[in-house]
Amino acid sequence: MEEMKFDDNINTLESYDNRIIYNEMLNRKSHDAANQFLGEGLRAVETYSAEWYYGPLLAWTLQCIITSAGWKIVSINGHSYLRPIYRDVQTDYTKVESCLTDGQILVEKDNLRLVIAVDTCKQGTNLIQIEASEKHYGRVKTLIHAIAGFLKTHNYYKGKKINFERGISFLNVGQRDWDSVILEPAMKQEIRLNTIGFLKNCARLGKYGIPPKRGIILAGEPGTGKTIVCKALISEADQITCIAATAYGMESERYISDLFAIARDLNPCMVFIEDVDFIGQERQDFYRGNAPLISLLAEMDGITEQTAIVTVATTNNVETLDKALSERPSRFDRVFRITRPNYQQRVELVKHISEQIPLSENVREYIVKETNGFTPAQIQEVLHGMVISHSDRTEESLQFKRSDVDSTIALLNIRKNSTIGFSAIPYHYVNTGKEENRIDAKSVTEEMTIVNP
């Protein structure tokens, strides 16, 4: 009977029967190659598997072991496909190595021959199988232990900034120093003490019976600077693994358990969960079945005494969070409410944002005055929008006047026909003369007499 021919893409096989024939053919080819290389007789077979998200790491680990131990590669064949599969594996922020992620490797060293099957590129499968003559069982077992140990001690994600979505990838958030975070100094200090400071002092704190886990919530309206605080923490975290979670991933119980499993592997670690209200809405008495939330609570309760993990969550609506998150220390121990900037904070903010914008002190002060009640993101858009609106001018150096500030703020708050930018803050208001020292949304509203456009 003539052998059927297939290409490497199993997805092109139209029928279930063809897929079975294809897999049987591949198994037969692998079996024949192993028999020819190892000879007849009983075999010693050992398998090592890692979690699915460590697939690239496992492929790289095997490559390092083979190279460093001086194994001679005799042949590399297909395993799950007709030909071996190589992929670029990112081992650092800027470093990439080509590694075999699916294939059969025939190696030899000191009269010992091994057949190594690599299967790390299919979803849900992440394993290495080593086969040799039965008399070499001990050496096969030793090699499996070496792979497991190398993967653990040389995990290139440890101490790095990473993103966890469909897999693990390196995260480059850029540098963000604390000078760019415009908050009350006391709040800055408390945030740092309960995150980076906590992880650096875990051993010392443990002497006083404090468990090595912590959680904080950064709460505030959109644009008040929660993400900037997270970036500042990530930038400062030296030798601390930082994991950025995704809101969409949080919908899955499996994702949450995997997220904290990675955190335990790579501790000391900070886990960042932006918009935790995506899964953390308060459960009603008649409905207690929010599976992702229950999974998150269980994982935070289950962090063992030997780990050093801080969880940093952000929310726009802390009042709507389930009380098991917002009012339950040992899960989230502190809630930091980040409000709209007061006068002095706006002075610092405008100065920082406009470092490269040619503004006179008079105009800069006018922007500070006219942006009372704006969030940092809105203030930034006023400055950036003002520059963009004048970018087609022919002057070599742009100059700005108070009227430019007024027109930019007015444009950003058009309420007739269409809305550009944000419209929650009126583009013009008259101060009542009260001292400008209250910065929450309610206070801002009370201090304004709104003049409709």
C-alpha positions, 0 to 999 in steps of 0.5 A, spaced: 500 500 500 502 506 498 504 511 503 499 517 504 503 524 503 502 530 508 505 536 509 507 539 516 500 543 517 496 538 521 490 543 520 490 541 513 488 534 514 480 535 512 478 528 515 478 525 522 481 519 519 486 522 515 489 525 522 489 518 525 493 516 519 498 522 520 499 521 527 500 513 526 505 515 521 509 520 525 509 515 531 512 509 526 517 514 524 519 516 531 519 509 533 523 506 527 528 512 528 529 510 535 530 502 534 535 504 529 539 508 533 538 504 540 538 497 537 533 492 540 532 490 547 528 493 553 528 501 554 529 505 560 524 511 558 523 517 563 519 524 562 519 531 565 513 535 564 513 543 566 507 547 566 504 550 559 507 557 560 514 554 561 514 551 554 519 556 551 523 555 558 523 548 557 526 548 550 531 553 552 533 549 558 534 542 554 538 546 549 543 549 555 544 542 558 545 538 551 550 544 549 554 544 556 554 537 557 558 536 551 553 531 548 554 530 540 548 531 536 547 525 531 540 527 528 534 531 529 528 529 526 520 531 526 516 528 532 509 531 532 510 534 525 514 531 519 520 536 520 523 539 527 520 545 529 524 551 531 522 557 534 525 564 537 525 564 544 526 570 548 530 569 554 531 576 556 528 583 554 533 584 548 535 577 547 532 571 543 535 564 541 533 559 536 530 553 540 527 546 538 520 546 541 518 540 537 522 534 535 526 528 536 534 529 538 539 523 537 545 524 541 551 520 544 556 521 549 561 516 552 558 510 548 551 512 551 546 513 546 539 517 548 533 519 544 530 525 546 523 527 544 521 534 545 514 537 545 513 544 548 509 548 542 502 545 543 497 548 547 496 544 554 503 539 552 510 541 555 514 535 556 521 532 554 521 524 554 528 521 554 529 514 552 535 509 552 537 502 553 535 499 559 542 498 562 542 506 562 536 507 566 540 511 572 543 515 567 537 517 564 534 518 571 540 523 572 539 527 566 531 528 568 533 531 574 538 535 571 533 538 567 528 539 572 534 543 577 536 547 571 530 549 569 528 551 576 535 555 578 536 558 571 529 560 570 530 567 566 524 570 568 526 571 575 527 578 578 524 580 571 518 585 569 514 580 565 507 580 562 502 574 563 497 573 558 497 567 553 504 566 555 509 569 559 513 575 555 518 580 558 515 587 559 518 594 558 515 599 561 520 604 561 523 608 567 519 612 571 522 615 577 518 617 583 519 624 582 514 624 576 509 621 581 505 627 584 502 625 591 502 627 598 509 625 600 506 621 606 502 617 601 508 615 597 512 613 603 506 608 605 505 605 598 513 604 598 513 601 605 507 596 603 510 594 597 518 594 595 520 596 602 515 590 605 519 585 600 526 587 602 524 586 609 520 580 609 526 576 613 526 582 618 519 582 619 518 575 619 521 575 626 515 579 629 510 574 626 508 578 620 507 573 614 511 574 608 504 576 603 501 583 603 496 586 598 494 594 597 489 597 592 490 603 589 483 607 588 481 613 584 478 616 578 480 614 571 486 619 570 488 620 577 495 616 576 494 609 579 498 606 573 503 611 574 504 609 581 505 602 578 510 604 573 514 607 578 514 601 583 516 596 577 522 601 575 524 601 582 523 593 583 530 591 583 531 583 583 524 583 585 519 579 579 514 584 577 508 580 573 502 584 570 496 581 569 491 582 564 483 584 565 481 579 560 485 573 563 482 574 570 475 572 567 478 565 568 479 561 574 485 557 571 488 564 569 488 566 576 491 560 579 497 560 574 498 567 575 499 566 583 503 559 581 508 563 577 508 568 583 510 563 588 515 560 583 519 567 582 518 570 589 520 575 591 514 578 587 509 583 586 503 582 582 499 587 578 492 587 577 489 593 573 482 594 574 480 589 579 473 591 579 473 587 572 472 581 576 471 584 583 464 587 583 460 586 590 456 579 590 449 580 592 446 576 597 442 572 592 448 571 588 455 568 590 457 565 584 463 569 581 468 564 580 474 568 578 473 572 584 472 566 589 479 563 585 482 570 587 480 570 594 482 563 595 489 564 591 491 570 596 488 566 602 493 560 600 499 564 599 504 559 603 508 562 609 514 561 605 513 566 599 514 573 599 508 576 594 505 583 594 499 584 590 497 591 587 490 592 585 487 598 582 480 600 581 476 606 579 470 604 583 472 602 590 465 602 593 463 597 588 468 592 590 466 586 594 468 587 601 472 580 601 477 584 597 476 592 600 475 590 607 479 584 609 486 585 611 491 579 609 488 579 602 488 587 601 491 590 607 491 597 605 486 602 600 490 608 598 485 613 595 488 617 590 484 624 588 485 629 584 491 634 585 490 640 589 494 647 588 501 645 590 500 638 586 498 641 580 504 646 580 509 640 580 505 636 575 505 642 570 512 643 571 514 636 570 509 635 564 512 642 561 519 641 562 520 641 554 514 646 552 516 653 552 512 656 557 512 663 561 511 663 568 505 667 567 502 662 563 504 656 567 501 659 573 495 660 569 494 653 567 495 651 574 489 656 576 485 654 570 485 646 571 482 646 578 478 640 579 482 636 573 485 629 573 493 629 572 491 625 565 486 631 563 492 636 565 497 633 561 492 633 555 491 640 556 498 641 555 499 636 549 493 639 546 495 646 546 502 644 543 499 640 538 494 645 536 499 650 534 504 645 531 503 647 524 505 654 525 512 656 522 515 659 528 522 655 530 520 656 537 512 656 539 510 661 544 503 661 548 499 666 551 493 665 556 488 665 550 491 659 548 490 655 554 483 658 554 481 656 547 485 649 548 480 648 555 474 650 551 475 645 545 476 639 550 470 641 553 465 642 547 458 640 549 454 642 543 453 637 537 459 633 539 464 632 545 472 632 544 476 629 550 473 629 556 466 633 558 466 631 566 469 638 568 466 645 565 471 649 561 469 655 565 468 656 572 468 662 577 471 660 584 467 662 590 473 664 594 474 658 598 481 656 600 483 651 595 485 645 599 479 639 598 481 635 592 475 629 592 470 630 586 465 632 591 469 638 594 471 640 587 464 640 585 462 644 591 468 649 590 465 651 583 460 655 580 458 652 573 457 657 567 454 653 562 457 654 555 
